[in-house]
Structure formats: C-alpha cells, structure tokens
Amino acid sequence: MRSDIALKTIRYNGFVLVEQANHSWQVRPERSPMTVLPFRTPTCSLEDVKALIDWKLSQEEQLIGVA
C-alpha cells in the first residue's frame, strides 16, 4: 500500500488542500501568479491548515503594503 495516497482534496481561499495518508497536508495555489508558494504541513487538522493559509495571506498583504 502506498503512503502518499490522498485522503481528501479541498479548495479553500484560492488553494487546493490535499490530505496525505499521515494526515499532513500538501497546499498548492489554484492558479498563477503564485504569491504564496506550494508547501506541506506537518500532521494537523483542517482548521489548522486553513489558519496557516490565512496567516500566510495576511503576511503577503503586509509585505505588499510596505512596498
């Protein structure tokens, strides 16, 4: 049995969240241009992943505001 089989795929706020067999998440932007690069999370809940995406997007907005 392969360990990289996706359990769930969810769209959230412009991202595709793919749950992995070990309950970590692969997070990818739905389209380009990518302001936040794809990343993986450690084992965590869906709510934690959503909070992380919201945090990364708020950091991006702050950087744009500074420029």
C-alpha positions as CSV (number, residue, x, y, z in Angstrom):
1,M,0.0,0.0,0.0
2,R,1.4,3.4,-0.9
3,S,1.7,6.0,1.8
4,D,1.3,9.1,-0.5
5,I,-2.4,8.4,-1.4
6,A,-4.5,11.5,-0.9
7,L,-7.4,11.1,1.5
8,K,-9.3,14.4,0.9
9,T,-8.9,17.2,-1.6
10,I,-10.4,20.5,-0.6
11,R,-10.5,24.0,-2.1
12,Y,-10.0,26.9,0.2
13,N,-9.5,30.6,-0.4
14,G,-7.7,30.1,-3.8
15,F,-5.7,27.0,-2.7
16,V,-6.1,23.2,-3.1
17,L,-5.5,21.3,0.1
18,V,-4.6,17.6,-0.3
19,E,-4.6,15.5,2.8
20,Q,-1.9,12.8,2.9
21,A,-2.1,9.4,4.4
22,N,-0.1,10.5,7.5
23,H,-2.6,13.4,8.0
24,S,-0.2,16.1,6.8
25,W,-1.4,18.4,4.1
26,Q,0.0,19.5,0.7
27,V,-1.1,23.0,-0.1
28,R,-1.0,24.4,-3.6
29,P,-2.3,27.6,-5.2
30,E,-5.1,27.0,-7.6
31,R,-3.7,29.3,-10.3
32,S,-0.8,31.6,-11.2
33,P,0.7,34.0,-10.4
34,M,1.6,32.4,-7.2
35,T,2.0,34.9,-4.3
36,V,2.4,32.0,-1.9
37,L,4.5,29.0,-3.0
38,P,3.2,25.4,-2.5
39,F,4.1,23.9,0.8
40,R,3.5,20.9,3.1
41,T,2.3,21.0,6.6
42,P,3.1,18.6,9.5
43,T,0.3,16.4,10.8
44,C,-2.5,18.7,11.8
45,S,-6.2,19.4,11.4
46,L,-8.0,21.0,8.5
47,E,-8.8,24.0,10.7
48,D,-5.0,24.4,11.4
49,V,-4.2,24.3,7.7
50,K,-6.9,27.0,7.0
51,A,-5.5,29.2,9.8
52,L,-2.0,28.8,8.3
53,I,-3.2,29.8,4.8
54,D,-5.0,32.8,6.3
55,W,-1.8,33.8,8.2
56,K,0.4,33.4,5.1
57,L,-2.0,35.5,3.0
58,S,-2.1,38.3,5.7
59,Q,1.7,38.3,5.7
60,E,1.7,38.7,1.9
61,E,-0.7,41.6,2.2
62,Q,1.5,43.3,4.8
63,L,4.6,42.9,2.6
64,I,2.7,44.4,-0.4
65,G,1.6,47.3,1.8
66,V,5.2,48.0,2.9
67,A,6.4,48.1,-0.7
